[in-house]
Amino acid sequence: MTEMLRENVQSYPRPPALEPVPQRIMIWLGGAVVAQTTGALRVLETHHAPSYYLPTEDIQATLRPVQGSSFCEWKGVACYFDVISGGKIAARAAWCYDSPTAGFAALAGYVAFYAGLMEKAWVGDLRVIPQPGDFYGGWVTPNLDGQIKGAPGTRHW
């Protein structure tokens, strides 16, 4: 398994960077595999835990589109999905950028998941902890240092 090096979220760039993930990503819900891939991408942005995006062809769960969207100044307009797996439904638990901005064009055809709404998620052999709060979708792994935004009082800095 590819080891994850120490990283400080305060040294991540702004605007964010997009990079391939060498580790295998696995996600579960309802005791069933939602997705597993060795072809994920991750977005690294100052004070954020990385957000992991998985290719749609590696997703085994059903993604049901839901109403509403959000806007990211870097990536564009996000649309959302309910995730259905193992007899469970996780509401508004995944998102994608159907038409990402030019700098993030590689995200087209990829979907990200809120770790806190899944049963469990792994990056390599490290279990993921959801980024604090209910807005950001980053995945916290034990190799991360620095202050991660998302907890009360940190959303807009």
Phi, psi and omega in degrees: 000143180285124181289146176261123181284159175297137178222144176251120184297338178286343178263358175295151186280162170219116004297160185295163175250153177239130182213155176289156180252119181283341182275159172283137177252134176225139180226140178234150171207134180062030180075006181241154178286123175280315181198152169210138184203156167245015181241030182282161171239155175226148177254130180245120180224142182316129177067012178248145165289149180301143171260131183256132181242129185249142178295139184301329181292346179258011179259124181263340180285165172273132176251118181253117180302144178235164179292153174098161179206173173219166183236130174249129181299339182261320188257337179110211184268126178261142171246159190238161182221146160281145178250127182242121184201138176058032180079005180249153175237124174254112185289132175049048189259359180215158179212163177210170174242100181297322181228072183294162176298164183304320182293342181236026182305331181296343179283348177300130182086010179240151181230139176251154183234141172284113182301325182292344178260356177262163177292315176196156178216147183226143168245110187061231179256023178252125179284138184274142169249135180295146173301142181303153177086184183240015182252309184277149184249026182289159179248120180268127176240158187296348180277357184270137174241168176095173182271118181264126181284162179132329178290162179311133179088359183243359189298321188249033174237000000 
